[in-house]
Amino acid sequence: METRIPLLSLEEEQRLFGPHDRHVKLVARKLGVRFSSRGGQLRLRGDESEVTPLVTRVQELLVRLRAGEDLPSGQIEDKLLGRGVELTEEPHQQAVVEARRLAVSASGRRAGEGGLPSARTETQQVYMDLMQESELVFAAGPAGTGKTYLAVAAAVRALRDGKVQRLVLTRPAVEAGENLGYLPGDLEEKIDPYLRPLFDALNDLLGPAATRRMRDMDMIEIAPLAFMRGRTFNDSFVILDEAQNATHVQMKMFLTRLGEGTRAVVTGDISQTDLPKGRSGLADAMHRLEGVQGIGGVVFHRSDVQRSSLVERIIEAYGEDEG
């Protein structure tokens, strides 16, 4: 039997493997399970009766490490081998809960479980619940309401929990009233400016080093909307940002790319479309797919703006004007 668990940093691998791979050698000798790492994934191979409980113990250790606990090597070793204090014992569990409560994102802001952000408004909580429960979620509303940031946080959580194997980031290449011309570089470099808000969120949640490593290991894929035709994404968390700039044809094409084990979040501000003509694909899709099983939708309002009171006042001043 072989099981794979995604790792988010080289540090996680080093902590699990132990000094000079001590933990790996002990697990192989005492449990008969082979421990290895490749492409950002921890691989466990051996008899099912030993691998299954070991996977549970490894995941519990990763939760604690990602919550900010500084576990000594001996305690990690004991946990891997199934000896010592278990997480289910009350005093130990309280320490884990407290570590999670005090965890902060890479930017230093207060975060929720596992260092990921928690909802600040009722609508944000509905949004986060929908992303846990639904295969596809639409989120529309003004700037500053956390649509993109919380979607990236949900993607990171799904990756950490082993629910998906990679993150796919995409958005329409439509300029906000400007012409960027022929940008230098390869496809990824050309689309980077459009996806910068998504990378900013990843850097904030994981830190720049972990984000770069995930990109290098192809755990993060950049897929410009115009180049998605003919593809299928399996076991992925896909985020389509600025979806108000996707036409209804592009939106249909995107939605039909979603494969097995994939979750998707589509975000945008319908009042800020940069399309020269025609109906926004985001508005069209939310209308067509309302009530369809497995699909959720949420609309943010001015009261959900979290950037600053100034942004809220600006949005209020512009009202329902487009552009």
C-alpha positions as CSV (number, residue, x, y, z in Angstrom):
1,M,0.0,0.0,0.0
2,E,1.2,3.5,-0.8
3,T,-0.2,6.8,0.5
4,R,0.9,10.3,-0.3
5,I,0.6,13.4,1.9
6,P,1.4,16.9,0.5
7,L,4.0,18.9,2.3
8,L,4.1,22.7,2.2
9,S,7.7,23.3,3.0
10,L,11.1,21.8,3.2
11,E,11.1,22.4,7.0
12,E,8.1,20.1,7.3
13,E,10.0,17.3,5.6
14,Q,13.1,17.9,7.7
15,R,11.0,17.9,11.0
16,L,9.3,14.6,10.0
17,F,12.4,12.9,8.8
18,G,14.5,13.9,11.9
19,P,18.2,14.6,12.3
20,H,20.1,12.5,9.7
21,D,16.8,10.8,8.7
22,R,16.6,9.2,12.1
23,H,12.8,9.0,12.2
24,V,12.7,7.5,8.7
25,K,15.1,4.7,9.7
26,L,13.3,3.9,12.9
27,V,9.9,3.8,11.1
28,A,11.3,1.4,8.5
29,R,12.9,-0.8,11.1
30,K,10.1,-1.0,13.7
31,L,7.0,-0.6,11.5
32,G,8.2,-1.9,8.1
33,V,7.0,1.3,6.4
34,R,9.2,3.1,3.9
35,F,9.2,6.9,4.3
36,S,10.3,9.0,1.3
37,S,9.7,12.4,-0.2
38,R,9.4,13.5,-3.8
39,G,7.9,16.4,-5.6
40,G,6.7,18.0,-2.3
41,Q,4.8,14.8,-1.3
42,L,5.5,12.5,1.6
43,R,5.2,8.9,0.5
44,L,4.4,6.0,2.9
45,R,4.7,2.5,1.6
46,G,4.2,-0.7,3.4
47,D,1.6,-3.0,4.9
48,E,-1.9,-1.4,5.1
49,S,-2.2,-2.3,8.8
50,E,0.8,-0.2,9.6
51,V,0.5,2.6,6.9
52,T,-3.1,3.5,7.8
53,P,-2.5,4.4,11.4
54,L,0.8,6.0,10.6
55,V,-0.9,8.3,8.0
56,T,-3.2,9.5,10.8
57,R,-0.3,10.2,13.1
58,V,1.6,12.1,10.4
59,Q,-1.4,14.3,9.7
60,E,-1.9,15.0,13.4
61,L,1.8,16.1,13.6
62,L,1.4,18.3,10.5
63,V,-1.6,20.0,12.0
64,R,0.4,20.8,15.2
65,L,3.5,22.0,13.3
66,R,1.4,24.2,11.0
67,A,-0.4,25.6,14.1
68,G,3.0,26.9,15.3
69,E,4.0,24.3,17.9
70,D,7.7,23.7,18.4
71,L,7.8,20.0,18.8
72,P,11.1,18.4,19.9
73,S,12.5,15.6,17.8
74,G,11.9,13.0,20.5
75,Q,8.2,13.8,20.7
76,I,7.9,13.6,16.9
77,E,9.6,10.3,17.0
78,D,7.3,9.0,19.7
79,K,4.3,10.1,17.8
80,L,5.4,8.5,14.5
81,L,6.0,5.2,16.3
82,G,2.7,5.3,18.1
83,R,4.0,5.7,21.6
84,G,3.6,8.4,24.2
85,V,0.8,10.9,24.8
86,E,-1.9,11.1,22.2
87,L,-3.6,14.2,20.9
88,T,-7.0,13.1,22.2
89,E,-5.9,13.5,25.9
90,E,-7.4,16.7,27.2
91,P,-4.3,18.7,28.5
92,H,-2.5,18.1,25.3
93,Q,-5.5,19.0,23.2
94,Q,-5.9,22.2,25.0
95,A,-2.4,23.2,24.1
96,V,-3.1,22.5,20.5
97,V,-6.2,24.6,20.5
98,E,-4.4,27.4,22.2
99,A,-1.6,27.2,19.6
100,R,-4.1,27.4,16.8
101,R,-5.9,30.3,18.5
102,L,-2.8,32.3,18.6
103,A,-1.5,31.4,15.2
104,V,-1.0,34.2,12.8
105,S,-0.6,34.5,9.0
106,A,2.8,35.3,7.5
107,S,1.9,39.0,7.6
108,G,1.4,38.9,11.3
109,R,-2.4,39.4,11.3
110,R,-4.6,37.3,13.7
111,A,-5.7,34.2,12.0
112,G,-8.1,31.3,12.6
113,E,-7.5,27.5,12.7
114,G,-4.1,26.4,11.5
115,G,-2.9,30.0,10.9
116,L,-5.6,30.6,8.3
117,P,-7.9,33.6,8.4
118,S,-11.3,33.6,10.2
119,A,-14.5,35.3,9.1
120,R,-15.0,38.9,10.2
121,T,-18.5,39.3,8.9
122,E,-21.6,37.1,8.7
123,T,-21.3,37.0,4.9
124,Q,-17.7,35.9,5.1
125,Q,-18.7,33.1,7.4
126,V,-21.4,31.9,4.9
127,Y,-18.8,32.1,2.1
128,M,-16.2,30.0,4.1
129,D,-18.9,27.4,5.0
130,L,-19.9,27.2,1.3
131,M,-16.3,26.6,0.2
132,Q,-16.1,23.7,2.7
133,E,-19.4,22.1,1.6
134,S,-19.8,22.9,-2.1
135,E,-17.9,21.7,-5.2
136,L,-18.4,25.1,-6.9
137,V,-18.9,28.5,-5.2
138,F,-19.6,31.9,-6.8
139,A,-18.8,35.0,-4.9
140,A,-19.7,38.5,-6.1
141,G,-19.3,41.8,-4.5
142,P,-17.3,45.0,-4.1
143,A,-13.5,45.3,-3.6
144,G,-12.2,44.7,-0.1
145,T,-14.7,42.1,1.0
146,G,-12.2,39.2,1.1
147,K,-13.5,37.3,-1.9
148,T,-10.1,36.5,-3.3
149,Y,-8.2,36.2,0.0
150,L,-10.6,33.8,1.6
151,A,-10.7,31.7,-1.6
152,V,-6.9,31.3,-1.5
153,A,-7.1,30.5,2.2
154,A,-9.7,27.8,1.5
155,A,-7.4,26.4,-1.3
156,V,-4.5,26.3,1.1
157,R,-6.6,24.5,3.7
158,A,-7.8,21.9,1.1
159,L,-4.1,21.3,0.1
160,R,-3.0,21.0,3.7
161,D,-5.8,18.5,4.4
162,G,-4.9,16.4,1.4
163,K,-8.2,17.0,-0.3
164,V,-6.5,18.3,-3.4
165,Q,-3.1,17.9,-5.0
166,R,-2.6,21.3,-6.5
167,L,-3.9,24.8,-6.8
168,V,-4.9,26.3,-10.2
169,L,-5.1,30.1,-10.5
170,T,-6.7,31.8,-13.5
171,R,-8.3,35.0,-14.5
172,P,-9.3,36.7,-17.8
173,A,-6.5,38.8,-19.3
174,V,-8.6,42.0,-19.6
175,E,-6.9,45.3,-18.7
176,A,-8.7,47.8,-16.6
177,G,-8.9,50.5,-19.3
178,E,-5.2,50.2,-20.2
179,N,-3.2,48.3,-22.8
180,L,-0.2,46.5,-21.4
181,G,1.0,45.6,-24.9
182,Y,3.4,42.7,-25.6
183,L,4.9,41.8,-22.3
184,P,8.3,40.1,-22.3
185,G,8.9,36.6,-21.1
186,D,7.2,33.2,-21.3
187,L,3.5,32.5,-20.8
188,E,3.8,32.4,-17.0
189,E,5.7,35.7,-16.9
190,K,3.2,37.4,-19.2
191,I,0.2,36.4,-17.0
192,D,1.9,37.0,-13.7
193,P,0.8,40.7,-13.5
194,Y,-2.8,39.6,-13.9
195,L,-2.6,37.0,-11.1
196,R,-0.6,39.2,-8.7
197,P,-3.5,39.6,-6.2
198,L,-3.7,35.8,-5.9
199,F,0.1,35.5,-5.3
200,D,-0.1,38.3,-2.8
201,A,-2.6,36.3,-0.8
202,L,-0.5,33.1,-1.0
203,N,2.6,35.1,0.1
204,D,0.6,36.5,3.0
205,L,-0.8,33.1,4.1
206,L,2.3,30.9,3.5
207,G,5.2,33.2,3.2
208,P,7.2,33.9,0.0
209,A,9.6,31.0,0.4
210,A,6.8,28.4,0.7
211,T,4.9,29.9,-2.2
212,R,8.0,29.8,-4.4
213,R,8.6,26.2,-3.4
214,M,5.1,25.2,-4.3
215,R,5.4,26.9,-7.7
216,D,8.7,25.2,-8.3
217,M,7.1,21.8,-7.5
218,D,4.1,22.5,-9.8
219,M,1.8,22.5,-6.8
220,I,0.6,25.9,-8.0
221,E,-0.3,26.1,-11.7
222,I,-1.0,29.3,-13.7
223,A,-3.6,28.6,-16.3
224,P,-4.7,31.7,-18.2
225,L,-8.4,31.5,-19.0
226,A,-7.8,31.8,-22.7
227,F,-5.6,28.7,-22.7
228,M,-7.9,26.4,-20.7
229,R,-9.9,25.0,-23.6
230,G,-9.5,21.2,-24.0
231,R,-8.1,20.7,-20.5
232,T,-9.5,18.9,-17.5
233,F,-8.5,19.6,-13.9
234,N,-8.6,16.6,-11.5
235,D,-7.9,16.7,-7.7
236,S,-7.4,20.5,-7.9
237,F,-8.6,23.6,-6.2
238,V,-9.3,26.1,-9.0
239,I,-9.8,29.8,-8.5
240,L,-11.1,32.0,-11.2
241,D,-10.6,35.6,-10.1
242,E,-12.0,38.8,-11.7
243,A,-14.6,36.7,-13.3
244,Q,-16.8,39.7,-14.2
245,N,-14.4,40.1,-17.1
246,A,-15.2,36.6,-18.5
247,T,-17.8,36.4,-21.2
248,H,-20.6,33.8,-20.9
249,V,-18.8,31.6,-23.5
250,Q,-15.5,31.7,-21.5
251,M,-17.4,31.0,-18.3
252,K,-19.1,27.9,-19.8
253,M,-15.7,26.7,-21.1
254,F,-14.1,27.2,-17.6
255,L,-16.9,25.4,-15.7
256,T,-16.7,22.4,-18.0
257,R,-13.0,22.0,-17.3
258,L,-13.6,20.8,-13.7
259,G,-12.9,17.1,-13.2
260,E,-13.0,14.5,-10.4
261,G,-12.0,15.6,-7.0
262,T,-11.9,19.3,-7.9
263,R,-13.3,22.3,-6.2
264,A,-13.7,25.7,-7.7
265,V,-14.3,29.2,-6.6
266,V,-15.3,32.0,-9.0
267,T,-15.0,35.5,-7.7
268,G,-15.6,39.0,-9.1
269,D,-17.3,42.3,-8.9
270,I,-20.1,42.6,-11.5
271,S,-20.2,46.4,-11.2
272,Q,-16.5,46.6,-12.2
273,T,-16.5,44.7,-15.5
274,D,-14.0,45.9,-18.1
275,L,-15.7,44.0,-21.0
276,P,-16.3,46.4,-23.9
277,K,-19.7,44.9,-24.7
278,G,-21.9,42.1,-23.7
279,R,-23.1,40.5,-20.5
280,S,-20.7,39.5,-17.8
281,G,-20.2,35.7,-17.6
282,L,-20.2,35.9,-13.8
283,A,-23.7,37.4,-13.7
284,D,-25.0,35.0,-16.3
285,A,-23.6,31.9,-14.6
286,M,-24.9,32.9,-11.1
287,H,-28.4,33.3,-12.6
288,R,-28.3,30.1,-14.7
289,L,-26.9,27.9,-11.9
290,E,-28.8,29.1,-8.9
291,G,-30.2,26.2,-7.0
292,V,-28.1,23.5,-8.8
293,Q,-27.0,20.8,-6.4
294,G,-23.3,21.1,-5.4
295,I,-23.1,24.8,-6.3
296,G,-23.3,27.7,-3.8
297,G,-23.4,31.4,-4.3
298,V,-22.8,34.4,-2.0
299,V,-23.2,38.2,-2.6
300,F,-21.1,40.6,-0.6
301,H,-22.2,44.1,0.2
302,R,-20.6,47.4,1.3
303,S,-20.9,46.4,5.0
304,D,-18.6,43.5,4.3
305,V,-15.7,45.7,3.1
306,Q,-12.7,45.0,5.3
307,R,-9.9,47.0,3.6
308,S,-10.5,50.3,5.4
309,S,-13.3,52.7,6.1
310,L,-12.0,54.9,3.3
311,V,-12.7,52.1,0.7
312,E,-16.2,51.6,2.0
313,R,-16.9,55.4,1.7
314,I,-15.4,55.4,-1.9
315,I,-17.7,52.4,-2.9
316,E,-20.7,54.2,-1.3
317,A,-19.9,57.4,-3.2
318,Y,-19.7,55.6,-6.6
319,G,-22.9,53.7,-5.8
320,E,-24.1,51.5,-8.6
321,D,-22.0,53.3,-11.3
322,E,-20.1,50.9,-13.5
323,G,-16.5,51.2,-14.5
